[in-house]
Amino acid sequence: MDLKRLRLVIDRWKENLPQSFRPWGVHESGNGAFPVIQYFASWHVVAWQFYYTAKVMLAVYCPNDQPMASLHSTGSYIETAIISPTRWLCGL
């Protein structure tokens, strides 16, 4: 499977989740580095762990085909594709 297809499959998985897979609580405090994300069942947590791990690994090892022309675009990519999903992964 090529990487574009893998990204598409991962994104479609998220789009087609039933409502029960949505968190029932997300708490971000100004002092904590990670949000506290709460789900109804442990298998929801495991599913999201796999999702965020896959997203981060693809972002790190197989960045998008778009060239990063500046430090700003590189920083923006790192924030949105790596740091943000990692924070959510650690908050599970």
Buried (B, 14 or more C-beta within 10 A) or exposed (E): EEEEEEBEEBEEBEEEBEEEBEBEEEEEEEEEEBBEBBBEEEEBBEBBEEBBEBBBEBBEEEBEEEEBEEEEEEEEBBEEBBBBBBBBBEBB
